[in-house]
Amino acid sequence: MSKWNDVYVMFLFIFMPVHVKLLNNSLARTPPMGWMSWGYYMCGANCEKNPEKCLNENLILTVADTFYQEGYQEAGYEYIIIDDCWSELERDSNGRLVPDRKRFPNGMKYIADYIHKRNLKFGMYTNIAKKTCMKYPGSRDHFDIDAKTFAEWDVDYLKVDGCFVEEDFLNTAYIQLGSALQKTGRQMVYSCSWPYYIQYIHNKIPDYQPVADHCNMWRNYHDVVASWKVIKSIIMHYQIEYKRLSPHHGPGHWNDPDMIVFGSGALNEGQSRVHLTVYLMLSAPILMSCDVNNITPYEKQLLQNLDLLAIGQDPLGVMAKPYQLELEVTLWVKPHLPMKGDKYHSFSFAIVNFDVRAHLISFFPSAYGANYTDGYSVMDVFANTFGKNVTLSDYIEVTVPPEDVILYSLFPL
């Protein structure tokens, strides 16, 4: 970047807050939970050749019915989000986005009404460039009219990508589009990809403070796919980047490691436990992407395990801290509610084993923040059982199976 561009960007950040409100929509006080189309259905526009991966009205209504009828809604899943490739390839004569007429014949307001009647929430996608990542119409030069359109369609959540734009524009466009959304008067969760494109396309270190000031959540790392290797790389990213990411994470503003890819057959039960558990320990959004008819009974049990979900939905919203116990074994530690008085937290301890062999692990909870002198009750979250209480002088010892996780929640007595 030239020296002039450096001065220009600095000028914008110094003077922009005078004219642009910081995000204050009171949304996403806990990490959003729901379903998103991209991870499984991808672009999904060629329904004739690939009907099983068709992104259309029927798919979205089916997901809404499944959430409503099969316990997902009661477990806290509420957002149903359409990703890229939902529109016609051209705007209308008034410059407005138009839903694909074949795949979404009744339009987006019809879908929003259907979802809202089930007390669920509706999400959509755009990009801050002139084209989306898949070359559909993007929102650049149309921020105000697109914000108004999404508001008129009663959208509750907007995912905003950042393909095909220069660094300077990334650092202003998300702020400008966020301001346009606020001016509509409709509250929408604002999901940004701002830091991802700064770091991995423009090769700069993101400044997370303006991101957290203007977005409810943001992507930090590469797209997830249904691969254990990829999921491990995402988890390792958050472990390595913990010190840089955690200060900007909390109620209303969340780091987003991308979707939960259950229903693919790519993960065994242990790997599935790791995938979901670490995301919940991070207080990350839980947005599954799948054919809801392909979720296995065990995956559904995990997704609806209320003791497990409570860790991720804890109102304190603390991002778990990682401690490397062995080369392939990490202890993730998360303080959360309930508290004893106003100073003794409960804690969850997730011992994650990436190795292909089992590891015998022991640790003292008191070495990682547990400080209540009367001790703690110990819950094995996956077994849904309570073991022997522990004091501050006691250690916990457990064998962690290969590529699996053991999860304990400790509650002050």
C-alpha positions as CSV (number, residue, x, y, z in Angstrom):
1,M,0.0,0.0,0.0
2,S,1.3,3.5,-0.8
3,K,2.0,6.1,1.9
4,W,-0.9,8.1,0.6
5,N,-3.2,5.1,1.1
6,D,-1.9,4.6,4.6
7,V,-2.7,8.3,5.4
8,Y,-6.2,7.9,3.7
9,V,-7.2,4.9,5.8
10,M,-5.9,6.5,9.0
11,F,-8.0,9.6,8.1
12,L,-11.1,7.5,7.7
13,F,-10.7,5.7,11.0
14,I,-10.1,8.9,12.8
15,F,-13.1,10.8,11.4
16,M,-15.6,8.0,10.5
17,P,-17.0,7.5,14.1
18,V,-18.3,11.1,14.0
19,H,-20.6,10.1,11.2
20,V,-21.1,6.4,11.7
21,K,-22.7,4.8,14.8
22,L,-21.0,1.9,16.4
23,L,-23.0,-1.3,16.3
24,N,-25.5,-1.3,19.1
25,N,-28.3,-3.6,18.0
26,S,-28.5,-5.6,21.3
27,L,-28.4,-8.8,19.2
28,A,-26.3,-12.0,19.5
29,R,-25.9,-11.6,23.3
30,T,-25.1,-15.3,23.1
31,P,-23.6,-16.9,20.0
32,P,-26.2,-17.5,17.2
33,M,-27.3,-21.0,16.6
34,G,-29.0,-22.4,13.5
35,W,-28.5,-23.7,10.0
36,M,-26.7,-22.2,6.9
37,S,-26.8,-23.5,3.4
38,W,-23.3,-23.1,2.1
39,G,-21.2,-25.9,3.7
40,Y,-23.4,-28.7,2.3
41,Y,-25.4,-27.2,-0.6
42,M,-22.7,-24.8,-1.8
43,C,-24.0,-22.7,-4.7
44,G,-26.9,-25.1,-5.3
45,A,-28.2,-23.3,-8.4
46,N,-28.3,-26.2,-10.9
47,C,-31.3,-28.0,-9.6
48,E,-31.9,-29.9,-12.8
49,K,-28.5,-31.6,-12.9
50,N,-28.1,-31.9,-9.1
51,P,-31.5,-32.0,-7.4
52,E,-30.1,-33.3,-4.1
53,K,-28.0,-30.2,-3.7
54,C,-30.7,-27.7,-4.8
55,L,-30.8,-24.4,-3.0
56,N,-34.5,-23.4,-3.3
57,E,-37.6,-22.4,-1.4
58,N,-38.6,-26.0,-0.6
59,L,-35.2,-26.7,1.0
60,I,-35.5,-23.7,3.3
61,L,-39.1,-24.4,4.3
62,T,-38.1,-28.0,5.0
63,V,-35.3,-26.9,7.4
64,A,-37.8,-24.6,9.2
65,D,-40.2,-27.5,9.6
66,T,-37.4,-29.8,10.9
67,F,-36.3,-27.2,13.4
68,Y,-39.9,-26.8,14.6
69,Q,-40.9,-30.5,14.7
70,E,-37.7,-32.3,15.8
71,G,-36.5,-30.4,18.9
72,Y,-33.9,-28.1,17.4
73,Q,-35.9,-25.0,18.2
74,E,-36.3,-26.0,21.8
75,A,-32.5,-26.6,22.0
76,G,-31.9,-23.0,20.9
77,Y,-31.4,-23.3,17.1
78,E,-33.2,-20.4,15.6
79,Y,-31.5,-18.9,12.5
80,I,-32.1,-20.4,9.0
81,I,-29.7,-18.7,6.6
82,I,-29.5,-18.7,2.8
83,D,-26.0,-18.3,1.6
84,D,-24.7,-17.2,-1.9
85,C,-26.5,-17.9,-5.2
86,W,-30.0,-17.1,-4.2
87,S,-30.6,-14.2,-6.7
88,E,-31.1,-13.6,-10.3
89,L,-27.9,-12.6,-12.2
90,E,-29.1,-9.1,-12.7
91,R,-30.9,-6.4,-10.6
92,D,-34.3,-5.2,-11.6
93,S,-34.9,-1.8,-13.4
94,N,-35.0,-0.1,-10.0
95,G,-31.6,-1.4,-9.0
96,R,-33.1,-3.9,-6.5
97,L,-31.9,-7.5,-5.9
98,V,-34.3,-10.1,-7.3
99,P,-34.6,-13.7,-5.9
100,D,-34.2,-16.4,-8.5
101,R,-37.6,-16.7,-10.0
102,K,-37.5,-20.5,-10.5
103,R,-36.0,-21.5,-7.2
104,F,-37.7,-18.9,-5.0
105,P,-41.0,-18.3,-6.8
106,N,-42.8,-16.7,-3.9
107,G,-39.9,-14.4,-3.0
108,M,-38.0,-13.9,0.2
109,K,-40.8,-12.2,2.2
110,Y,-42.9,-15.3,1.9
111,I,-40.0,-17.4,3.3
112,A,-39.4,-14.9,6.1
113,D,-43.1,-15.1,7.0
114,Y,-43.1,-18.9,7.0
115,I,-40.0,-19.0,9.2
116,H,-41.3,-16.3,11.6
117,K,-44.7,-18.1,12.1
118,R,-42.6,-20.9,13.6
119,N,-40.9,-18.4,15.9
120,L,-37.6,-18.9,14.0
121,K,-35.4,-16.3,12.4
122,F,-34.4,-15.7,8.8
123,G,-30.9,-15.0,7.4
124,M,-29.5,-14.0,4.0
125,Y,-26.2,-13.3,2.3
126,T,-24.5,-10.6,0.3
127,N,-21.0,-9.4,-0.5
128,I,-19.5,-5.9,-0.3
129,A,-18.1,-6.1,-3.8
130,K,-20.1,-5.6,-7.0
131,K,-20.3,-9.4,-7.4
132,T,-20.7,-12.1,-4.7
133,C,-18.0,-14.8,-4.4
134,M,-20.0,-16.9,-7.0
135,K,-20.5,-13.9,-9.3
136,Y,-24.1,-13.0,-8.4
137,P,-25.0,-9.3,-7.8
138,G,-23.1,-7.9,-4.8
139,S,-23.9,-4.8,-2.8
140,R,-21.1,-2.3,-3.7
141,D,-22.7,1.0,-4.8
142,H,-26.1,-0.3,-3.5
143,F,-25.6,-0.4,0.3
144,D,-28.7,1.8,1.1
145,I,-31.1,0.1,-1.4
146,D,-29.9,-3.4,-0.4
147,A,-30.2,-2.6,3.3
148,K,-33.7,-1.3,2.7
149,T,-34.6,-4.5,0.6
150,F,-33.4,-6.9,3.3
151,A,-35.3,-4.9,5.9
152,E,-38.5,-5.0,3.8
153,W,-38.0,-8.8,3.5
154,D,-37.9,-9.0,7.3
155,V,-34.4,-10.5,7.4
156,D,-33.0,-11.1,10.9
157,Y,-29.4,-12.0,10.1
158,L,-27.1,-10.9,7.2
159,K,-23.9,-12.7,6.3
160,V,-21.6,-10.3,4.3
161,D,-18.7,-11.7,2.4
162,G,-15.6,-9.8,1.2
163,C,-14.5,-11.3,-2.2
164,F,-13.0,-9.2,-4.9
165,V,-12.3,-5.9,-3.1
166,E,-9.2,-3.9,-2.3
167,E,-7.9,-3.6,1.2
168,D,-8.9,0.1,1.6
169,F,-12.5,-0.7,0.7
170,L,-12.7,-3.6,3.2
171,N,-11.7,-1.3,6.0
172,T,-14.6,1.1,5.2
173,A,-17.3,-0.9,3.4
174,Y,-18.3,-3.0,6.4
175,I,-18.7,0.1,8.5
176,Q,-20.8,1.8,5.8
177,L,-23.0,-1.2,5.1
178,G,-23.5,-1.7,8.8
179,S,-24.6,1.9,9.1
180,A,-27.1,1.5,6.2
181,L,-28.6,-1.5,8.0
182,Q,-29.0,0.4,11.2
183,K,-30.7,3.3,9.3
184,T,-33.5,0.9,8.2
185,G,-34.6,0.5,11.8
186,R,-34.7,-3.3,11.5
187,Q,-32.4,-5.2,13.8
188,M,-30.2,-7.8,12.0
189,V,-27.3,-9.8,13.2
190,Y,-24.4,-8.5,11.2
191,S,-22.0,-11.3,10.2
192,C,-18.7,-10.0,8.6
193,S,-15.8,-11.6,6.8
194,W,-13.7,-8.5,7.2
195,P,-10.7,-9.9,9.2
196,Y,-10.4,-13.1,7.1
197,Y,-9.9,-11.1,3.8
198,I,-7.5,-8.7,5.5
199,Q,-5.3,-11.6,6.7
200,Y,-5.5,-14.2,4.0
201,I,-6.1,-12.2,0.8
202,H,-4.3,-9.0,1.6
203,N,-1.7,-10.6,4.0
204,K,-2.0,-8.0,6.7
205,I,-2.7,-8.4,10.5
206,P,-6.4,-7.5,11.1
207,D,-7.2,-4.7,13.6
208,Y,-10.0,-6.5,15.5
209,Q,-11.1,-3.4,17.5
210,P,-13.1,-1.8,14.6
211,V,-14.3,-5.2,13.5
212,A,-15.7,-5.8,17.0
213,D,-17.1,-2.3,17.1
214,H,-19.1,-2.7,13.9
215,C,-20.0,-6.4,13.6
216,N,-21.8,-9.0,15.7
217,M,-19.6,-11.8,14.5
218,W,-16.8,-12.3,12.0
219,R,-14.9,-15.1,10.1
220,N,-11.3,-15.4,11.1
221,Y,-10.1,-18.4,9.1
222,H,-10.6,-20.5,5.9
223,D,-13.9,-22.2,5.0
224,V,-14.7,-25.5,6.8
225,V,-15.3,-28.6,4.7
226,A,-16.4,-32.0,5.7
227,S,-12.9,-33.2,6.6
228,W,-11.3,-34.1,9.9
229,K,-8.0,-32.7,8.7
230,V,-9.7,-29.3,8.0
231,I,-11.5,-29.2,11.3
232,K,-8.3,-29.9,13.1
233,S,-6.6,-27.0,11.3
234,I,-9.4,-24.7,12.3
235,I,-9.2,-25.7,15.9
236,M,-5.4,-25.3,15.9
237,H,-5.9,-21.8,14.4
238,Y,-7.9,-20.7,17.4
239,Q,-5.4,-22.3,19.8
240,I,-2.5,-20.5,18.2
241,E,-4.3,-17.2,17.8
242,Y,-6.0,-17.2,21.3
243,K,-4.2,-14.2,22.7
244,R,-5.0,-12.0,19.7
245,L,-8.6,-13.1,19.3
246,S,-10.0,-13.5,22.8
247,P,-9.9,-9.8,23.9
248,H,-12.5,-8.9,21.2
249,H,-14.8,-11.8,21.9
250,G,-17.9,-11.7,24.0
251,P,-21.7,-10.9,24.2
252,G,-22.7,-9.2,21.0
253,H,-19.4,-9.8,19.1
254,W,-18.1,-13.3,18.4
255,N,-15.2,-15.0,16.5
256,D,-16.7,-17.3,14.0
257,P,-14.9,-20.6,13.1
258,D,-17.5,-21.4,10.4
259,M,-20.1,-24.1,10.2
260,I,-20.7,-27.5,11.9
261,V,-20.4,-30.2,9.2
262,F,-22.4,-33.0,10.6
263,G,-24.5,-35.3,8.4
264,S,-21.6,-35.8,5.9
265,G,-20.3,-39.2,7.1
266,A,-16.8,-37.6,7.2
267,L,-16.5,-37.8,11.0
268,N,-16.7,-40.6,13.4
269,E,-18.3,-40.1,16.8
270,G,-15.2,-39.0,18.6
271,Q,-14.3,-36.5,15.9
272,S,-17.8,-35.2,16.0
273,R,-17.5,-34.7,19.7
274,V,-14.3,-32.7,19.2
275,H,-15.8,-30.6,16.4
276,L,-18.8,-29.5,18.4
277,T,-17.2,-29.4,21.8
278,V,-14.4,-27.0,20.9
279,Y,-16.7,-24.7,19.1
280,L,-18.9,-24.5,22.2
281,M,-15.9,-24.0,24.5
282,L,-14.9,-21.1,22.3
283,S,-18.4,-19.6,22.7
284,A,-18.6,-19.8,18.9
285,P,-21.7,-19.5,16.7
286,I,-23.2,-23.0,16.1
287,L,-24.5,-23.0,12.5
288,M,-24.8,-26.5,11.1
289,S,-24.7,-27.0,7.3
290,C,-26.2,-30.3,6.2
291,D,-29.1,-32.2,4.7
292,V,-31.2,-32.3,7.8
293,N,-32.4,-35.7,6.8
294,N,-28.8,-37.1,6.9
295,I,-28.1,-36.2,10.5
296,T,-27.4,-39.4,12.3
297,P,-29.2,-40.2,15.6
298,Y,-25.9,-39.7,17.5
299,E,-25.2,-36.4,15.8
300,K,-28.7,-35.3,16.7
301,Q,-28.2,-36.3,20.3
302,L,-25.0,-34.2,20.4
303,L,-26.6,-31.2,18.7
304,Q,-29.5,-31.3,21.2
305,N,-27.5,-32.1,24.4
306,L,-28.6,-29.2,26.6
307,D,-25.8,-29.7,29.1
308,L,-23.3,-29.4,26.3
309,L,-25.0,-26.5,24.6
310,A,-25.3,-24.6,27.9
311,I,-21.5,-24.3,27.9
312,G,-21.5,-22.5,24.6
313,Q,-24.6,-20.4,25.3
314,D,-23.3,-19.2,28.7
315,P,-24.2,-15.5,29.1
316,L,-20.6,-14.6,30.1
317,G,-19.5,-15.6,26.7
318,V,-15.9,-16.3,27.7
319,M,-13.7,-17.8,24.9
320,A,-12.0,-20.9,26.4
321,K,-8.2,-20.7,27.0
322,P,-6.0,-23.5,25.6
323,Y,-3.2,-25.2,27.4
324,Q,-0.9,-27.6,25.6
325,L,-0.5,-30.6,27.9
326,E,1.3,-32.9,25.4
327,L,2.2,-32.6,21.8
328,E,-1.2,-33.8,20.6
329,V,-3.3,-33.1,23.7
330,T,-4.8,-29.7,24.6
331,L,-6.7,-28.7,27.7
332,W,-9.4,-26.0,27.0
333,V,-10.6,-24.2,30.1
334,K,-13.7,-22.1,30.3
335,P,-15.2,-20.2,33.3
336,H,-18.9,-19.8,33.2
337,L,-22.1,-19.6,35.2
338,P,-23.5,-20.5,37.7
339,M,-21.3,-18.7,40.2
340,K,-21.0,-19.1,44.0
341,G,-21.5,-15.6,45.2
342,D,-19.9,-13.1,42.9
343,K,-16.3,-14.6,42.7
344,Y,-16.4,-18.4,42.3
345,H,-17.1,-19.5,38.7
346,S,-18.1,-22.9,37.5
347,F,-15.6,-24.3,35.0
348,S,-15.6,-26.6,32.0
349,F,-12.5,-28.6,31.1
350,A,-12.3,-30.1,27.6
351,I,-9.3,-32.5,27.1
352,V,-8.8,-32.8,23.4
353,N,-6.7,-35.6,22.0
354,F,-5.7,-35.2,18.3
355,D,-3.4,-38.3,18.4
356,V,-4.3,-41.7,16.9
357,R,-3.6,-43.3,20.2
358,A,-5.1,-42.9,23.6
359,H,-3.4,-40.6,26.3
360,L,-3.6,-40.9,30.1
361,I,-3.9,-37.3,31.3
362,S,-4.0,-35.8,34.8
363,F,-4.4,-32.2,35.8
364,F,-5.2,-30.1,38.9
365,P,-8.3,-27.9,38.3
366,S,-6.8,-25.4,40.8
367,A,-3.9,-24.8,38.4
368,Y,-6.3,-23.4,35.8
369,G,-8.5,-21.0,37.8
370,A,-10.7,-23.2,40.1
371,N,-10.4,-21.5,43.5
372,Y,-13.3,-22.4,45.7
373,T,-12.0,-23.8,48.9
374,D,-15.1,-26.0,49.6
375,G,-14.5,-27.8,46.3
376,Y,-16.5,-28.8,43.3
377,S,-18.9,-31.3,42.0
378,V,-17.7,-32.9,38.8
379,M,-20.0,-33.7,35.8
380,D,-19.0,-35.9,32.9
381,V,-21.0,-34.0,30.3
382,F,-21.2,-36.8,27.7
383,A,-22.0,-39.5,30.2
384,N,-24.4,-37.2,32.0
385,T,-23.1,-38.5,35.3
386,F,-21.5,-36.9,38.4
387,G,-18.3,-38.4,39.8
388,K,-16.5,-37.8,43.0
389,N,-16.2,-34.2,44.3
390,V,-12.8,-32.6,44.1
391,T,-11.0,-30.1,46.3
392,L,-8.3,-27.7,45.4
393,S,-5.7,-30.2,46.3
394,D,-7.2,-33.0,44.1
395,Y,-6.3,-33.8,40.5
396,I,-8.4,-35.4,37.8
397,E,-7.0,-38.3,35.8
398,V,-8.6,-39.7,32.7
399,T,-7.7,-41.7,29.6
400,V,-8.7,-39.7,26.5
401,P,-9.4,-42.0,23.5
402,P,-7.8,-41.4,20.1
403,E,-9.1,-38.3,18.2
404,D,-11.7,-37.6,20.9
405,V,-12.5,-35.3,23.8
406,I,-13.4,-35.8,27.5
407,L,-15.5,-32.9,28.9
408,Y,-16.0,-32.2,32.6
409,S,-18.0,-29.4,34.1
410,L,-17.2,-28.4,37.7
411,F,-19.7,-26.6,39.9
412,P,-18.7,-25.0,43.2
413,L,-20.3,-26.8,46.1
